[in-house]
Amino acid sequence: MVDPLSAWWAQQLVLCDWAFTPDPTAVEPDLAAQRLAEMEVADRNELGWRLVEAFSPGAVNPVGHLESLELLALAVAAGWLPDDQARAWVARIAGDICGHCNSLEDWLAALRQARSALGWERGEDGFLEACEALAVLEREDAGITWEVLAETVRRPPKAPLWPSAPRAQAWRLRAAFAPVLVDEANEALDAPKAQAFLADEWQIRDRDGLVHLLLWLAGQGDRYAWDLEGIRLLEATGEAREAWLAGQKGGATASNKVLLGFVERGEPLEWAAWDWLRLVDLAYTGLALGWLDQAEAEAFAHHALDLITRRYSDWVAVATAYQRGRSLFEGRDGMADLHRDWALLLQSPASPWREPLNGLQDEASREGSRLAMRGWRAAPRHWVLALASVREPELLLRQGPAASVSEQVRKEARHYLQDVLGLYPDDGVAGLARYWLPAQAHHLNQLAADADHGALPGLVTPLGRPDGEGLAQRDALRGCSRFSATVHMAEKYAFYLQMAGDSEEFEADGLSRLAESLRGVLCHFYPDVRRLLNAWACWEAALPEPPLEQTTPVSLAHEIRWHRDDPGSPFHWLDWQAGAGWQEPGPRLSLPRFTALALVGPLNGGAWSEPLPESDREVAAIREWMEGHYGLQDAEGLREFLDFLMSVGDRQEYQINYAPYTLNAARLESEIATLESDDCSEEERNHLLRLKRVRDNDAGCNAFDMAAWDIAQAVDLAIAGRQLAWLNEAQFTRALDRASALAATHYSSWQAYARGLYAGFSFFMGETEERKAFLSSFREALVSWLTGAPPLAGPWASLDFPGARPRHWAPVHIDTLPGDARTLH
């Protein structure tokens, strides 16, 4: 039985100078491929465009339809298209012709007019004869008449024009580059120049590189930098915008000018489709090259479709956003060309974009793509990458398969670890534990809770007032009371882990275990990604830090909020499970232990973590310090000296040798005069200076108990002894307990302790040219510790003094230290 559509198709090919044959696709494959090349259709990408262009909006396109019929016959013969899909296109073409032409005579007249208008007359090519032959058949009621054709096209085709299985629907997005006719791609027909393009434009030469690129486009892409610049320009004044444009590195680029133009005229700053449509195109390219299997490529395409349908309501919004992105990328504002560039896809009756955007994805495809994206980022190192990328955005190019880094990256990482952190390969993975600072997080949480309740320490201290900048930072913590501060500490820890990994000098398995621990902690303290990023943005806005080689703090709050609000950000695709038996990357101090360590005060930096035995390099420096300042050379000498400080210390020297002078002013003046009249030895010179301090009651040395000076030194030395392994855990604990008990006996508050510490520091310091500067710096540090301004100067403002009644408000979240009696959980 004759298929009317096939017979009509064969009849129409006579108009293309084909001999009539019952099967229009009965052409040798090689000959068909050669003819396609002669018609400048080198691959299926061009074939797709020709088919769509044949259905231009408005009137019928006779030349395009006739050419399409020939292309379809050749494509089937060459093996480019399945027969049933080609026949669906033929039916669609026939339907369009019948919809615009009432008879064969109308159709042939339209063809002749179109050929003439385009100047296609090439002498005796047989076209006019073919037209007459078809007209004769119609008049004789032979062949496939117009009436039979009209009846045939009323029947629905057996196949769709475009791949329409649920898994293949996402390929419709690729029409922004080339319509996808067949979802099972191959390199020769669908990506003949792809390898050269990837190498030249993206420096991608293999599967892993392509996966890295696809995940980057999904999770960050070009939109990241444009979004952030756009936000800052919106916040800036007109003069500041011009200054920004002039101050760009390398001068004002064309892209910068386009962006500023968008801002100035109120263009919506939305261009994510630029990344996500390219993601689909490159996923199809990976499928064609054999670098991705069908399931992987479709998962990436559906991920892009998932992201796009979250952001855009229809195809017009997608095209408009893509056009903005292309304008920025090319440095040429192309928004005026939007209709011209996209009219075909948006308006052609045969466009793959005729299907509503929001109806393309079924639930199974969506969930499958989400599982796949989480699978690519399942390794714990992706938590480290995501956290560290907020400070170093280029790290997100490393998502997916692990890869070795360049020698330059390794060199920079080693420099950072050694010169900034003081971390060396011989410290091992265990050395990273000292950078896990849960006590710092507790301190910030406590300050925020107290700020929220108006219970922060007063600004007037016996030693002065804090400066305005530090005070502003402290007061800003009020807005952070709802959020745990662990992320403020943990994101820096993640960056250190990333640097350790990049150096390739630390055990990979050990770093992976720490990354897993970090993931467990953050999942434990933050129930979801929005809570974590909101917390981070809040703390970052309150406590910005200056980047390396800069002094002005720069908040990363905009960057953090970008990751919160962009659905493609890798933070949304991490493995968000705390897991049973999670463990922190380092020890968590108890609150009494933290308080005892804080007794060291500004003699040393804030002790935010448990001191651990140090590497040989640090040991040498600590031993040199202990021997140079205290003459201590071994563990036994240290233990004896600690016992001396706790029992009598420098305070006894004051009580015996200087306190009596406070009862006899005349004798004091006489002693001073005697020493001043003779040449003094160094020891006598120090004695004279201390007598003068007694006479002047310098720093309140006669009024305040100076036991704090001994206690602070004892804690400082105990910490050093623990780092040298001169004290074991039990000995260190006894030293801290003894220091706490001694502090509680002598003082009732941190303010009283600070007075005593400053008095002792001043009284026993030798006379040097730097004395005045040292005293001023120490005094300012004590004020900061007492007031919490700035918050990370030291922890006194958040801690109850040993033995004192609790006075702080309990934080509302679970991130507290063991032993906190005020914990509500």
C-alpha angles and dihedrals in degrees: 000000000000117000104227093209094051091046092050089047090053091048091054092051088063084071087060091056094262122144111246114261129165090236111052091195096056095114127125109260095234092048091048092051090048092051091049090054090050088054088053093249101131099165145002091272091066091041090057092051093049091052093050092045090055087067098056114168117270123013125028117280103221098178093045093049094049092047090049091054089055093045092050092052091050093045092055092046092049092049095248097121135029112250095239093052092049090051089051088056091047089052090049091050092047090049092051091049092049090047092058102031125054097199145010088260090058091048095050091045090052090050093050092048093048093048091048093049090052094047094243097144104122101173120263100356093145096250097120091045090051090050090052092047091054090047090053091051090051093050091049090049089238129137118008105337125203090256092055091046092051090051092047097052090054088071115086115249119252094232136036123250093236132033100280107171109123092251092051099047093092090066088074086079090065090068086090084077104019131337114255110231097172123029094205096077131193131191100244096051103030109025110019095152098029099108093054091045093051092047095047101038103030105017087235117147107159147029097271092051090051093050090050089052094047093051090047092052090049096044106033118345125157091312092075096068093037092050093051094046090047093052092050092047091051089053094047129086122243093263091047090052092054090046089052091052093049093044098055115124108265091014131280107331125205090250091054090052092050091050093049089048090054090051095046095052096041097250110170107260094228123125108136090123086072089069100035098049090049087051089060093046093051092045088056089047090053089051091050092049092048091242091117126038120230095264093048094048093047091048091056091047092049090047088057090047090049091052094044095051090051090055105032134046100202146001093270090060090049094050093045093051091047090050090055091051092048089049091055093044094049094038092233124109103235100169091109088060095052096109094044094049098045106026093100096054094039098044111023110111089223097046117129084229093068088093112086111260095228093052098058101085127066122203095253093055092046094050092043091055091048092052090048094051091049088047092057088053099038096110112097090236088074089068088056092046093050095048095043093046092070087071095031108031095182089070089080089072085075098063116126123022114030114249137182116255130230123271089250091057091047091050093050091048092051090048091052094047095048103035100035105027101024090229118146132184092252088061086069127200089303089066090069090068090080090066094058102096113182090156089061090053090050091050092053092045090052094048090049092050091048091047091052090054096041091247102124118130117276120265096231111083131169087253101046142276129298121254121260097252094053091045092052090053092050094048091049089066090078089082092053099060093102093057132068112239095217092104091056088063098031097056090059089047088053090054090053090050089051092051090048090052093047091052088060088211098107130073108274095211091051092051089049090054090051090049089052090050091050090051091050093051095050093046088050096051097037120045096204144002096267092054091050095047093043089052092047094048091049094050093041092053090050096043110028117175128212114248118240113293092016131096101195113086113240117199118225092200093114091052092049093048089049089060090047094052102037109085092208096056110122089236088075092052102049125113099267100194123119093201128205118291096015115180132201120245090241140016120290112225121227115240094247090050092049090050092050092050089050089064087081087074119180091337082094136008119282109292098227097162143031111282111243133193109280134222122270090260094056091040090059092052093047093048091050090052093048093048094043096048103029107015090239115153107165145019095265092053090050094051091049092049092048088053089050093051092049094045104040113337127163089320089072090056089055092047094050103035105029114016093072090062089065087069095052115040093176093056090048092054091047092052091049092049092049093052092045092053095059136053106268130217116226090262092050090046090056090047091052092050091051091049089055090050089053090049091050094037084232112203088353093290091156094044104045132063106247096199087110088071091059093042094051091048091048093052091045091052093043090055090049090047091053090050089052091046088238087125122047122214094270094047091048091050092050090051092052093045090051092049091051092049092048091049091050090051095052103035142032101200146018090254092058090045090051091052091052093045093050092046092051094044091051097042098049098038114107121240110266136151088256095050095102093047092046092051092048092049092046092049092051090048091052090051090051092048092050097047102032090234106160094023099224097048091097141322105251094102091061099041132077112233113253109279095006124124115266111262105166130101117243115249112246095231134065100253099106134125124259113264096035104142091195095060111127095202 
